[in-house]
C-alpha cells in the first residue's frame, strides 16, 4: 500500500496543504519502511557485530596471503642475486683460467677474501676427456664451480673444452 505525502509550496499559505500525493510502494522496502532507511530498518544505523567480524576475517585472510607472497618474493630475490653473483664469479674465474691456453690438469679449490663474497667458494677441475681425445688431439674439459651453500641448487658450474 502506498504512503500519503503532504507538501506545501514555499511562499504559499502555510496552513493550506496541496493535494495529497501517493508514493508507490517500493519493491526494496517492507510494508513498514520509511524513507530514511532503504532496507526497511527504522532507527538503526551502522553495521552489526556479525558483519564486522566477517569483514575482519576476510581482511585477515587476505593480509596473511599478501605477507606470505611478500616473504616468498624476498627469498626468491635473494636466491636470484646469489645465483647471478656466482655465475659472474665462475665466468671471471674461467676467463682467468683459460686465457693462457690449456691449464695443467688437476683440481684446485679456493674462496674469496672480499667481505661481500666470503660465502662463495670455487673449485676448478681440468681433466683430459677420454671420450673426445684421440692420439693426435688431446681434448681437456675445464670446469669451474662456484657454490654459496651446502645444497646442490646453491652452485653454478661453467665448463668448456680446450684442444691441445
N, C-alpha and C positions, 0 to 999 in steps of 0.2 A: 504494500500500500504506500502511496506517495505521501510526502510531508508537505504541509502547507507553510509557505513563507510569506510574510507580510513585509513590504518595503515602502518607504516614503522617499520622495524626491527632495533634494536639497532646495531650500527656499520655499517649499510648499508649506501649507498649513500643517503644523506638526501633529495635530490631533486627527487629521483626516488621512487614513491609510489608503493606499492604492488598492486596486483589486487584488485579491489573494492569488498567488501563483502556485501551481502544483509542480513539485520537483519529482521526476520519475524515480522509482526505486533503482538502486544500483545493483548489478549482479555481484559486485565485490563486497557488499556490506550485508550484514544481517538485518533482521527487522528492527532491532533496537539501535541501529547505528546512528551516530551523529556525524556531522560534517567535520568535526575536529579529528576523528580517528578513522583512517582508511581501512583498518581491519576490524572495525566494529568494537574495539575496546574503549570504553569511555573511562576517563580518569586515570589511565595507565600510560606511563611513558618509560622509555629506556628498554634495556634488554633483560631477559630473565636469567637467572643463575645458570640454568642448563645451557642456554645459548652462549654465555660467556665461557663456560667450561669446555664446550665443544670447540669453540674458536681457539682457546688456549691449547687444546690437544692438537688441533690441526697445525697451528703455528709452531708448536714444539716439535712435532714430527718433521715439518719442513726444515726447521733450523738444524736438527740432527743430521738430516740428509745433506744440507749445504756444508756443514762443518766436516763431515766425512769426505765429501768431494774435495774440499779445500786441502785437507790433510793428505789425501792421496795425490793431489796435484803437486804439493810441495815435495813429497817423497819422489815422485817421478821426475820433477825438475832437478833435484839433487843428483839422482842417478844419471840423468842425461848429461849433466855438467861433468860428472866424474868420467863418464864414458868418452865424452868429447876430449877432455884433457888427456886421458890415457891414449886415445888414438893419435893425438898430436905428439905426445911424448914418444910413442912407438915409431911413428913416421920419422921424427927427428933422429931417433937412435938408429933406424935403418939407413938413413941418408949418411950419417957419420960412419956407419959400419961398412958400407959398400962404395964409398966414393973413391977408394984407392984400389978397387978390384975385388978379388975374392979374398976374404979374411981367412985366417988359419982356422982349421977345424977345431971344434970343442964347444964347451958350454961355459958361459960367463954369466954371473949374476951381480946385481948391484941395486942401489937405491938412489934417491935424490936428496941432496942436503938442504935444499931450499925449504923454508918452513911451510910454504903452501903446498909443496909436493912431497912432503916427508912420508905420507901414507902410500905413495906409489913405489913399486919395486919392479925391476926389469930383469928379464932372462933372455940371453942371446944364445941361439943354437945354430951352429954351422956344421953340416954333415954332408958327406957325399951321398948322392941319390943313386942307389944301385939300380933302381928301376929305369932311370933315364941315361945313365952313363954308358959309354962304350969304351973300347980300347983307345980310340983316338981322341975322344972328347970326354972330359970329366964334367959332370953336372953337380953343382952344390946347391943344397937347399939352405937358405939363410932365413931364419925367423927371429922375430923379436916379440916377446910377450910383455905386456905391462899390466900389472894387477894392482888393485887397490883394496882387496879384501879376500877372505878365505873362500868365498863361494865361486863356482865356475862362471857364473854370469857377471862376475866382477873382474873380468880380464879381457884385454883386447890383444889380438895377435895379428901381426903383419908379417907376410912371408913372400919371398921372391926366390928365383933360381938364377944362378950365375954359372957361366961356362968358363972352362979353363982348358 
